[in-house]
Amino acid sequence: MTFDAVTAILLIPALAAALLAVLPGYRLTARFNVVAALLTFLTALSLFFSRPQPGPYLHIDDLNNVFIVLTTFVGFTTSVFSASYIGHELETGRLTPTFLRFYHAMYQVLMFAMNLALVANNIGVMWVAIELATLTTVLMVGIYRTHEALEAAWKYFILGSVGIALALFGTILVYMAATPVIGEGADAMVWTTLVARAGEFDPALLNVAFVFLLLGYGTKVGLAPLHAWLPDAHAEGPTPISAVLSGLLLNVALYALLRFKMLLAVNPAALAPGPLMVTMGLISLVFAAFMLYRRRDIKRMFAYSSIEHMGIIVFAFGMGGPLANFAGLLHMTMHSLTKSAIFFAVGHISQVKGTQRIADMGGLTETNPVLGWGLVLGVVAIAGLPPMGIFTSEFLVVSSTFAREPWLAIILVFGILVGFAALFLRLNAVAFGEPRGPTAEAKASYVPMFAHLALVFVAGIYMPPALVVWFQNVAKLLG
């Protein structure tokens, strides 16, 4: 029964994609897309209660269970938001019915690819799944077929391909390190076998492999200076894809990186991956925080906010230890929920105002109160103000860093404060400035946005003990 649940997580989006490619009519395909995403999420929830034994290709443990449930939940809520958002794009002529069928089919292909990457017990299959997710999002970023959208898609394709190629080379090096111990063949790529025998691998090969994997998957995570594709992809693609990119796909690449970090942790002669991750995390945080001041496009601004927060998450996992790992997991979860909620608001705001320029969106709380105040709550949450969940995770990251490396904590706090000030500077102009543009309310679905923000609020004031224990177990698993 449990194995069927894992299989269903892959089969539901795969079959839905095939059907959505041929089904006619926007309303039918939009509703079917929502139903398929909901079924996938409900199936993922069943893994809380029972799990299969690991096989050669599929594997469920505490670590990927966190990511699977989060991915399927945000995938479902984004499909609900997407139904109203894409309907407006159809009415205004930005998308044709043919492109809409393509869009919904590609959405389910993307969900299939991310789910496969998360449940894969074979590091080669995991790489293939992340590559499939990359190619799918490239096609979706360029779906508007404007010059800017196609340019962003090509930039994403080129930089993503370079990153995924580096990750492939790192994966091959891990296989080469494993073959003298495990033997040639598929067994040398099975994660559960690798982690059990990693202490016997050649540490030199593991060291080189991790450098390539950090650069390769770090490109997909959006770490500076490997981030150049991310702002363009957010700005030019459909907003639901921006929500999926920031909320989910970056997490999937980070998950792959964490798996390989665990291999190095098992081998006492291998280099410590922590300092490399801490360095790249701090660079991303500080760089993105300053870049927030120069953004004129609201989706680009929140793209840099994603780079900032992925820097914090990578920094936390780089610091390691139960508290920092717990904080990294919590921050990853809260960021996914909050940033997708922000993009839900931004998507409808840009449709109402007819622009993504911050200068043309003034006075949102007056002209479009629900969307305006929804954006305010989202920025309050993403900036890390109490009692939102991101405040808790950032507090834990800073506390654990102060206890171990006070100088790093100063840089960390400096980057967080710079980003905080930039976000509220922009928020003041957008939400409370002089009213600009149309005043009509959007034909929007507000439920996904406020549902995410409610979860982030509740997590900031109360976390169920069972969830805390689960995150603690995962934190210990990460080392």
C-alpha positions in Angstrom: 0.0 0.0 0.0 2.8 2.4 0.9 4.7 1.6 -2.2 1.6 2.4 -4.2 1.6 5.8 -2.5 5.1 6.6 -3.6 4.3 5.4 -7.1 1.2 7.5 -7.2 3.2 10.6 -6.4 4.9 10.1 -9.8 2.1 8.5 -11.8 -0.6 11.2 -11.0 1.3 14.1 -12.5 2.7 12.0 -15.3 -0.8 10.8 -16.4 -2.3 14.3 -15.8 0.3 15.8 -18.1 -0.6 13.4 -20.9 -4.3 14.2 -20.5 -3.9 17.9 -20.2 -2.0 18.0 -23.5 -5.1 16.9 -25.4 -8.0 18.1 -23.3 -9.9 21.1 -24.8 -11.2 24.1 -23.0 -9.5 26.4 -20.4 -12.0 25.8 -17.6 -11.7 22.0 -17.9 -7.9 21.9 -18.0 -7.5 24.4 -15.2 -9.8 22.4 -12.9 -8.2 19.1 -13.9 -4.8 20.6 -13.1 -6.0 21.6 -9.6 -7.5 18.2 -9.0 -4.3 16.4 -10.1 -2.2 18.6 -7.8 -4.6 18.0 -4.9 -4.5 14.2 -5.3 -0.7 14.3 -5.4 -0.6 16.3 -2.2 -3.1 14.0 -0.4 -1.0 11.0 -1.5 2.2 12.7 -0.2 0.5 13.2 3.2 -0.1 9.4 3.5 3.7 9.0 3.7 3.5 10.5 7.2 1.9 7.3 8.4 3.8 4.6 6.6 6.7 4.3 4.3 8.1 1.7 1.9 11.4 -0.1 2.3 14.0 1.6 0.0 14.4 0.1 -3.4 17.0 0.5 -6.0 15.2 3.6 -7.5 12.8 4.9 -4.9 13.4 5.9 -1.3 11.5 7.7 1.4 13.1 9.0 4.7 12.6 11.9 7.1 14.6 14.3 4.9 12.9 13.9 1.6 9.5 13.5 3.3 9.8 17.1 4.4 10.5 18.2 0.9 7.8 16.0 -0.7 5.0 17.3 1.4 6.1 20.9 1.1 6.5 20.6 -2.7 3.1 18.9 -3.3 1.3 21.4 -1.0 2.7 24.5 -2.7 2.2 22.8 -6.1 -1.5 22.4 -5.2 -2.0 26.0 -3.9 -0.1 27.4 -6.9 -2.4 25.5 -9.3 -5.4 27.2 -7.6 -3.8 30.6 -8.0 -2.8 29.7 -11.6 -6.4 29.0 -12.6 -7.5 32.6 -12.0 -4.2 34.1 -13.1 -4.0 32.3 -16.4 -7.7 32.9 -17.1 -6.9 36.6 -17.1 -3.9 36.0 -19.5 -6.3 34.3 -21.8 -8.9 37.1 -21.7 -6.3 39.7 -22.5 -4.8 37.7 -25.3 -1.3 37.2 -23.8 -1.8 33.5 -24.1 -3.7 31.5 -26.7 -5.8 28.3 -26.0 -3.0 26.2 -27.6 -0.4 27.7 -25.2 -2.8 27.1 -22.3 -2.9 23.4 -23.0 0.9 23.4 -23.2 1.1 25.4 -20.0 -1.0 23.0 -17.9 0.7 19.9 -19.3 4.1 21.4 -18.6 3.0 22.3 -15.1 2.3 18.6 -14.3 5.5 17.5 -16.0 7.3 19.9 -13.7 5.6 18.5 -10.6 6.5 15.0 -11.8 10.2 15.9 -12.3 10.5 17.6 -8.9 8.8 14.7 -7.2 11.0 12.2 -8.9 14.1 14.1 -7.9 13.0 14.0 -4.3 12.1 10.3 -4.1 14.9 9.0 -6.2 17.3 6.5 -4.5 19.6 6.6 -7.5 21.9 9.7 -7.8 21.8 9.4 -11.6 18.0 9.4 -11.7 18.0 12.4 -9.4 20.2 14.3 -11.8 18.0 13.4 -14.8 14.9 14.5 -12.9 16.4 17.9 -12.0 17.5 18.3 -15.7 13.9 17.5 -16.8 12.6 20.2 -14.3 15.1 22.7 -15.7 14.1 22.1 -19.3 10.4 22.2 -18.4 10.8 25.6 -16.6 12.8 26.9 -19.5 9.9 26.3 -21.9 7.4 27.8 -19.4 9.5 31.0 -18.9 9.5 31.6 -22.6 5.7 30.9 -23.1 4.7 34.5 -23.8 7.0 34.5 -26.8 8.1 38.1 -26.4 11.6 39.2 -27.1 12.3 39.6 -23.3 10.7 36.2 -22.4 12.7 34.3 -25.1 15.9 36.1 -24.0 15.3 35.1 -20.4 14.5 31.5 -21.4 17.7 31.3 -23.4 19.8 32.7 -20.5 18.2 30.3 -18.1 18.8 27.4 -20.6 22.5 28.3 -21.1 23.3 28.9 -17.4 21.2 26.1 -16.2 22.8 23.7 -18.7 26.3 24.7 -17.5 25.2 24.2 -13.9 23.6 20.9 -14.5 26.7 19.7 -16.5 28.9 20.5 -13.6 26.6 18.6 -11.4 26.7 15.6 -13.8 30.5 15.6 -13.6 30.4 15.7 -9.8 27.9 12.8 -9.9 30.2 10.8 -12.1 33.1 11.5 -9.7 31.0 10.1 -6.8 30.3 7.0 -8.9 34.1 6.6 -9.6 34.8 6.9 -5.9 32.2 4.3 -5.1 33.1 1.6 -7.7 36.4 0.4 -6.0 34.3 -0.3 -2.8 30.9 -1.3 -4.1 31.7 -2.5 -7.6 30.6 -1.3 -11.0 26.9 -1.1 -12.0 23.8 0.5 -10.6 24.6 -0.3 -7.0 27.3 2.3 -7.0 24.7 5.0 -7.7 22.1 3.9 -5.0 22.0 6.5 -2.3 21.3 4.1 0.6 24.3 2.0 -0.4 26.5 5.0 -0.9 25.8 6.5 2.5 26.4 3.2 4.2 29.9 2.8 2.6 31.0 6.4 2.0 33.5 6.2 4.8 35.6 3.8 2.6 35.6 6.0 -0.5 38.6 7.8 -1.8 38.4 11.2 0.0 40.3 13.1 -2.8 37.6 12.1 -5.4 34.8 13.0 -3.0 36.4 16.4 -2.4 36.6 17.2 -6.1 33.1 15.8 -6.6 31.6 18.1 -4.0 33.2 21.2 -5.5 31.6 20.4 -8.8 28.3 19.5 -7.2 28.3 22.7 -5.2 28.9 24.8 -8.3 26.4 22.8 -10.4 23.5 22.5 -8.0 24.4 25.9 -6.5 23.6 27.4 -9.9 20.1 25.9 -9.6 19.8 27.1 -6.0 20.5 30.6 -7.3 23.6 31.2 -5.2 25.7 34.3 -6.1 27.7 34.6 -8.4 25.8 31.8 -10.2 22.4 33.5 -9.9 22.2 35.5 -13.2 19.4 33.4 -14.7 17.0 33.8 -11.7 15.9 37.5 -11.9 15.2 37.3 -15.6 13.3 34.0 -15.3 11.1 35.5 -12.6 10.5 38.8 -14.4 9.5 37.4 -17.8 7.8 34.1 -17.1 4.2 33.6 -15.8 3.9 34.5 -12.2 2.8 31.0 -11.1 6.1 29.7 -12.4 7.9 32.4 -10.4 6.1 31.0 -7.3 7.2 27.5 -8.2 10.8 28.5 -9.0 11.3 30.4 -5.7 9.2 28.1 -3.5 10.0 24.7 -4.9 12.6 24.2 -7.6 15.4 26.0 -5.6 14.6 23.7 -2.7 14.9 20.6 -4.9 18.4 21.6 -6.0 19.3 22.3 -2.4 18.0 18.9 -1.4 20.4 17.2 -3.9 23.3 19.2 -2.5 22.4 18.2 1.0 22.4 14.5 0.0 26.0 14.8 -1.2 27.0 16.8 1.9 25.9 13.9 4.0 28.2 11.6 2.0 31.2 13.8 2.9 30.2 13.9 6.5 30.4 10.1 6.7 34.0 10.1 5.4 36.3 11.5 8.1 39.2 12.1 5.6 37.1 14.2 3.2 37.0 18.0 3.4 34.4 19.7 5.5 31.7 21.0 3.2 30.5 23.5 5.8 33.0 26.3 5.1 32.3 26.3 1.3 28.6 26.5 1.9 28.9 29.2 4.6 31.0 31.3 2.2 28.6 31.0 -0.7 25.7 31.6 1.6 27.1 34.8 3.0 28.1 36.1 -0.4 24.6 35.4 -1.7 22.9 37.1 1.3 25.0 40.3 1.3 25.0 40.6 -2.5 21.3 40.1 -2.9 20.5 42.5 0.0 22.3 45.4 -1.6 20.8 44.5 -5.1 17.3 44.9 -3.6 17.8 48.7 -3.5 18.3 49.0 -7.3 15.4 46.9 -8.5 12.6 48.8 -10.5 10.7 45.6 -11.4 8.7 44.1 -8.5 9.2 40.5 -9.6 12.9 41.1 -10.1 13.0 42.5 -6.6 11.5 39.4 -5.0 13.8 37.2 -7.2 16.7 38.9 -5.4 14.9 38.3 -2.1 14.9 34.6 -3.0 18.6 34.7 -3.6 19.0 36.4 -0.2 17.0 33.8 1.7 18.6 30.8 -0.1 21.9 32.3 1.0 20.6 32.2 4.6 19.4 28.6 4.3 22.7 27.4 2.7 24.6 29.3 5.4 22.6 27.5 8.1 23.2 24.0 6.6 26.9 24.9 6.2 27.2 25.8 9.9 25.8 22.4 10.7 24.8 21.0 14.0 21.3 20.2 15.3 20.2 23.8 15.9 21.5 25.3 12.7 20.1 22.4 10.6 16.8 22.7 12.4 16.8 26.5 11.6 17.7 25.8 8.0 14.8 23.3 7.6 12.4 25.7 9.2 13.6 28.7 7.2 13.3 26.7 4.0 9.7 25.8 4.8 8.7 29.3 5.8 10.4 30.8 2.8 8.6 28.5 0.4 5.2 29.4 1.9 5.9 33.1 2.2 7.5 33.7 -1.1 4.8 31.8 -3.1 2.2 33.9 -1.2 4.0 37.1 -2.2 4.1 36.0 -5.9 0.4 35.2 -5.7 -0.2 38.8 -4.7 2.3 40.3 -7.1 0.8 38.3 -10.0 -2.7 39.8 -9.6 -1.3 43.2 -8.8 0.7 43.3 -12.1 -2.5 42.2 -13.9 -4.6 45.0 -12.4 -2.0 47.7 -12.9 -0.9 46.5 -16.3 2.8 46.7 -15.3 5.5 45.3 -13.1 7.2 48.6 -12.5 7.3 49.5 -8.9 7.0 53.2 -9.7 3.6 52.6 -11.3 2.1 50.7 -8.4 1.7 53.3 -5.7 -1.0 53.3 -3.1 -2.1 49.7 -3.4 -3.7 49.6 0.1 -6.0 52.4 -1.1 -6.7 51.4 -4.8 -6.7 47.6 -4.2 -7.0 47.0 -0.5 -7.1 43.1 -0.4 -4.1 42.7 -2.6 -2.3 45.7 -1.1 -2.6 44.4 2.5 -1.9 40.9 1.4 1.4 42.2 -0.1 2.1 44.1 3.2 1.6 40.9 5.2 3.8 39.0 2.8 6.7 41.5 3.1 6.3 41.6 6.9 6.7 37.8 6.9 9.6 37.6 4.4 11.5 40.4 6.2 11.5 38.3 9.4 9.3 40.4 11.7 7.8 38.7 14.7 5.6 36.7 15.1 6.0 35.3 11.6 7.8 31.9 11.2 10.8 33.4 9.4 11.6 35.5 12.5 11.9 32.2 14.4 14.1 30.6 11.9 16.4 33.6 11.5 16.6 34.0 15.2 17.7 30.4 15.5 20.3 30.8 12.7 21.8 33.9 14.3 21.7 32.4 17.8 23.6 29.3 16.8 26.1 31.3 14.8 26.8 33.7 17.7 27.5 30.7 20.0 30.1 29.3 17.6 31.4 32.0 15.2 30.6 35.5 16.4 32.3 37.2 13.5 30.2 35.3 11.0 27.1 36.2 13.0 27.9 39.9 12.5 28.1 39.6 8.7 24.9 37.5 8.8 23.0 40.1 10.8 24.3 42.9 8.6 23.1 41.2 5.5 19.7 40.5 7.0 19.3 44.1 8.2 20.3 45.6 4.8 17.7 43.4 3.0 15.1 44.3 5.7 15.6 48.0 5.0 15.5 47.6 1.3 12.2 45.7 1.3 10.4 48.2 3.5 11.7 51.1 1.5 10.1 49.6 -1.6 7.0 48.5 0.3 6.4 52.0 1.5 6.2 53.3 -2.1 4.1 50.4 -3.4 1.6 50.0 -0.6 1.4 53.5 0.9 2.6 55.9 -1.7 0.6 58.1 -4.0 -2.1 56.1 -5.8 -1.2 55.3 -9.4 -2.8 53.2 -12.2 -6.2 51.5 -12.4 -8.3 51.0 -9.2 -10.4 48.0 -10.2 -10.1 44.9 -8.1 -8.5 41.8 -9.7 -10.5 38.7 -10.6 -8.4 36.8 -8.1 -8.4 33.8 -5.9 -7.2 35.1 -2.5 -7.4 31.8 -0.6 -3.9 30.5 -1.5 -2.2 33.7 -0.6 -3.9 34.1 2.8 -3.7 30.3 3.5 0.1 30.5 3.2 0.4 33.6 5.3 -1.8 32.1 8.0 0.5 29.0 8.1 3.5 31.2 8.4 1.9 33.2 11.2 0.8 30.1 13.1 4.3 28.6 12.8 5.7 31.7 14.4 3.6 31.5 17.5 3.1 27.7 17.9 4.6 24.7 16.3 3.1 21.3 17.0 5.5 19.2 19.2 5.3 16.3 16.7 6.5 18.7 13.9 9.3 20.0 16.1 10.5 16.4 16.9 10.3 15.5 13.2 12.5 18.5 12.2 14.9 17.7 15.0 15.3 14.1 13.7 16.0 15.5 10.2 18.5 18.0 11.7 20.4 15.2 13.4 20.3 13.1 10.1 22.1 16.0 8.4 24.9 16.0 10.9 
